[in-house]
Amino acid sequence: MKRKLLWAGILAISSFLSLPTIAAETVSVLDQVKQRGKLVIGVDPSAPPMAQIGADGKSVGFAPDLARAVAKELNVSVEFKPISGAVQIPSIKNGDIDAMFGSTTPTVKREQVLDFTIVYNWDYVVPLVRAGESGDIKTYTPPRRVSTSKNNYAAQLFKDLVPTGQVTFFDNYSDAVEALRSNQTDAVLLNSFSAKAYAKRYGDSLKIGEAFFTDPQAIIVRQNDSLWRNYLNHTIQKIWARGEFAELYEKHFGYTPEFTIWSQYRLQPGIEN
């Protein structure tokens, strides 16, 4: 009798241990934002007019203003954290920020560890060079030196055109542009809107070269969080539908968007103002 009870106990324990483990459900960033009452957004202050630090020390630009519009929809406050290209991925994965509002290209490689919203901006990748130098990026073979910010997809685009090209990486665009001005590099690869801002800032000493890539840009979010990603997709389209997106865009870029979002034909069915 005791032996039968012993075996019954062993079988019961064995059956319990063999049950599949049920993983704890991950809380969506959307729910976390609502619970804390604050949206935490990463922006790159070295990429004007997408984002920069204003005279009062606060984040200004198209990305911060768009994030403020999203926070208003959520009825929460918003906090901005300066995030350079090198730390965007860990900042998202570690939960330091809820999303990265910037000019990141949603490549296949990046989607292995991150997710992206719909494309919300289009721009061109250009070289920023010293006045009097060639604006054709294909002419920047060694010993000419090219630079950009860390993890910038423009570096790979350049290498596709100039396989022998040399690329130096800086923490941000501002450092790369300073290196250009001090003759430590010969070209900086960046988006045309930032190139225009830096060229204007430094007068006739810098010029913008020829565009060599049409660049789609999206907001970075945590991987496999469709609730949060869909919320941002829908909210950005609502902001677009009521004309606020275009107003913010013209305010910071100086012209209205030369593109449409979601599709070239219309917004996503079901989107309302």
Buried (B, 14 or more C-beta within 10 A) or exposed (E): EEEEEEEEEEEEEEEEEEEEEEEEEEEBBBEBBBEEEBBBBBBBBBBBBBBBBEEEEEBBBBBBBBBBBBBBBBEBEBBBBBBBBBBBBEBBEEEEBBBBBBBBBBEEEBEEEBBBBBBBBBBBBBBBBBEEBBBEBEEBEEEBBBBBBBBBBBBEBBBEEBEEBBBBBBBBBBBBBBBBBEEBBBBBBBBBBBBBBBBEEBEEEBBBBEBBBEBBBBBBBBBEBEEBBBBBBBBBBBBBBEEBBBEBBEEBBEEEBEEEBBEEEEBEEEBEE
